Amino acid sequence: MPPAESDPSPFAEAVQYIGDRVTRALSSIDPKEIQSAVGLITTAPTIFVYGAGRSGIIARALAMRLVQVGLRAFVIGESVTPIVMRGDLVIIFSNRGESYSSNQTANIVRREGASLIVITARSTSKLAHAATLTVSFSFPEDDRRARLAPLGTLFESASLRFSDGLVAAVMKARAEDEESLRRRHAIMV
């Protein structure tokens, strides 16, 4: 039996719910954190990104855009990724800030003397405490609607929008535009 006309579709309800929650979370970020992140990104000789699972996909998307902006960026774990050195920047995306691999990466970053930006939903995590700069998104529990954004969906959606907004800020700081990015695109578009 088809749903009643007044029942929202799960798709429409999820899109609205995710959009509202992500917009609210991102609007609470302190603009000084964005300025700090842009400063770290634009001054680092090399930028590395890391994330496990879907957070890793978001990290890869950020690395791609940073290269297109004209920066030297790598994904940790790839066979062509160089070693992290003093003065470099590592950006780790981790919803809970508890994954073993993320914390091990942070330990290496600290040992080598690189800067660390942590993007997380848990500002009190061990990973967040290791950071030079922590950007945290807050998502109060909503058990009634968890089915609309399972597991880390809200964090991942916020991370992608945050990353894209951050790229726009980096572009402005570096006087880049879409045409200059297009010239650095892997396949000229």
C-alpha positions as CSV (number, residue, x, y, z in Angstrom):
1,M,0.0,0.0,0.0
2,P,1.5,3.4,-1.0
3,P,2.1,6.0,1.8
4,A,-0.5,8.6,2.4
5,E,0.0,11.9,0.6
6,S,0.6,13.7,3.9
7,D,3.5,11.3,4.9
8,P,6.8,12.8,3.8
9,S,9.0,10.4,1.9
10,P,12.0,9.1,3.8
11,F,14.2,10.7,1.1
12,A,12.6,14.2,1.4
13,E,12.5,14.0,5.2
14,A,16.2,12.9,5.4
15,V,17.4,15.6,3.0
16,Q,15.6,18.3,5.1
17,Y,16.8,16.8,8.4
18,I,20.4,16.5,7.3
19,G,20.4,19.9,5.7
20,D,19.0,21.6,8.8
21,R,21.3,19.8,11.3
22,V,24.4,20.4,9.2
23,T,23.6,24.1,8.6
24,R,23.0,24.6,12.3
25,A,26.3,22.9,13.3
26,L,28.4,24.8,10.7
27,S,26.9,28.2,11.7
28,S,28.2,27.7,15.2
29,I,31.9,27.5,14.2
30,D,33.9,30.4,15.5
31,P,35.2,32.5,12.5
32,K,38.6,32.7,14.2
33,E,38.9,28.9,13.8
34,I,38.4,29.4,10.1
35,Q,41.0,32.1,10.0
36,S,43.4,29.9,11.9
37,A,42.8,27.0,9.6
38,V,43.3,29.1,6.5
39,G,46.5,30.5,7.9
40,L,47.8,27.0,8.7
41,I,46.9,25.7,5.2
42,T,48.3,28.6,3.3
43,T,51.6,28.6,5.1
44,A,52.4,24.9,5.3
45,P,55.0,23.6,2.8
46,T,53.0,20.4,2.5
47,I,49.5,19.4,3.6
48,F,48.5,15.8,4.4
49,V,44.9,14.7,5.0
50,Y,43.6,11.6,6.7
51,G,40.3,10.0,7.7
52,A,39.1,6.4,8.1
53,G,36.1,5.1,6.2
54,R,33.7,7.8,4.9
55,S,35.7,10.5,6.7
56,G,38.6,9.4,4.4
57,I,36.5,10.1,1.4
58,I,35.9,13.6,2.6
59,A,39.6,14.0,3.3
60,R,40.5,12.9,-0.3
61,A,38.0,15.4,-1.7
62,L,39.7,18.2,0.3
63,A,43.2,17.1,-0.9
64,M,42.0,17.2,-4.5
65,R,40.8,20.8,-4.1
66,L,43.9,21.9,-2.3
67,V,46.0,20.6,-5.2
68,Q,43.7,22.5,-7.6
69,V,44.2,25.6,-5.5
70,G,48.0,25.2,-6.1
71,L,49.0,23.7,-2.8
72,R,51.1,20.6,-2.3
73,A,48.7,18.1,-0.7
74,F,48.7,14.3,-0.1
75,V,46.5,11.6,1.3
76,I,48.1,9.7,4.1
77,G,48.3,6.0,3.3
78,E,48.8,6.3,-0.5
79,S,51.9,4.8,-1.9
80,V,53.2,8.1,-3.3
81,T,52.7,10.1,-0.1
82,P,56.0,11.5,1.3
83,I,56.8,11.6,5.0
84,V,55.4,14.3,7.3
85,M,58.1,16.8,8.3
86,R,58.4,19.7,10.8
87,G,56.4,22.6,9.5
88,D,54.0,20.5,7.5
89,L,50.2,20.4,8.2
90,V,48.1,17.3,8.7
91,I,44.3,17.5,8.7
92,I,42.4,14.6,10.2
93,F,38.7,14.0,9.9
94,S,37.3,11.8,12.7
95,N,33.7,11.8,13.9
96,R,34.4,10.5,17.4
97,G,38.1,11.1,17.5
98,E,38.7,7.6,18.8
99,S,39.9,5.5,15.9
100,Y,43.2,3.9,16.5
101,S,44.6,4.8,13.1
102,S,43.7,8.5,13.6
103,N,45.3,8.7,17.0
104,Q,48.4,6.9,15.7
105,T,48.6,9.4,12.9
106,A,48.3,12.3,15.4
107,N,51.1,10.8,17.5
108,I,53.4,10.7,14.5
109,V,52.5,14.3,13.5
110,R,53.3,15.5,17.0
111,R,56.6,13.5,17.1
112,E,57.7,15.1,13.8
113,G,56.7,18.6,14.8
114,A,54.0,19.2,12.2
115,S,50.8,21.1,12.8
116,L,47.5,19.2,13.2
117,I,44.0,20.3,12.4
118,V,41.3,17.9,13.7
119,I,37.8,18.0,12.3
120,T,35.6,16.1,14.8
121,A,32.2,15.9,16.5
122,R,33.9,15.3,19.9
123,S,36.0,18.2,21.0
124,T,36.9,16.3,24.2
125,S,38.4,13.3,22.4
126,K,42.0,12.2,22.8
127,L,42.5,13.1,19.1
128,A,41.2,16.7,19.6
129,H,43.5,17.2,22.5
130,A,46.5,16.4,20.3
131,A,45.5,19.1,17.8
132,T,47.0,22.5,17.0
133,L,43.5,23.5,16.0
134,T,40.3,21.6,16.6
135,V,37.1,22.3,14.6
136,S,34.2,20.6,16.2
137,F,30.6,20.1,15.0
138,S,28.0,19.5,17.6
139,F,25.1,17.2,16.9
140,P,22.9,16.6,19.9
141,E,21.3,13.2,20.0
142,D,18.0,12.8,18.2
143,D,17.1,9.1,18.6
144,R,13.6,9.6,17.1
145,R,15.2,10.6,13.7
146,A,18.5,8.7,13.7
147,R,17.1,6.6,10.8
148,L,17.4,9.7,8.6
149,A,21.1,10.1,9.2
150,P,22.6,6.7,10.3
151,L,26.0,6.3,11.9
152,G,28.2,9.3,11.0
153,T,26.1,10.8,8.3
154,L,25.7,14.2,9.9
155,F,29.4,14.5,10.7
156,E,30.4,13.4,7.1
157,S,27.9,15.8,5.5
158,A,29.1,18.7,7.7
159,S,32.7,17.8,7.0
160,L,32.2,18.0,3.2
161,R,30.4,21.3,3.4
162,F,33.0,22.6,5.9
163,S,35.8,21.5,3.5
164,D,34.2,23.2,0.5
165,G,33.7,26.4,2.5
166,L,37.3,26.2,3.7
167,V,38.5,25.9,0.1
168,A,36.6,29.0,-0.8
169,A,38.4,30.9,2.0
170,V,41.8,29.5,0.9
171,M,41.0,30.6,-2.7
172,K,40.4,34.1,-1.5
173,A,43.5,34.2,0.6
174,R,45.6,33.0,-2.3
175,A,43.8,35.2,-4.9
176,E,42.7,32.1,-6.8
177,D,39.6,31.8,-8.9
178,E,37.7,29.0,-10.7
179,E,39.8,29.5,-13.9
180,S,43.1,29.0,-12.0
181,L,41.7,25.9,-10.4
182,R,40.5,24.6,-13.7
183,R,44.0,24.9,-15.1
184,R,45.2,22.5,-12.3
185,H,42.4,20.1,-12.7
186,A,43.6,16.5,-13.4
187,I,41.7,16.4,-16.7
188,M,41.5,19.9,-18.2
189,V,37.8,20.9,-18.1
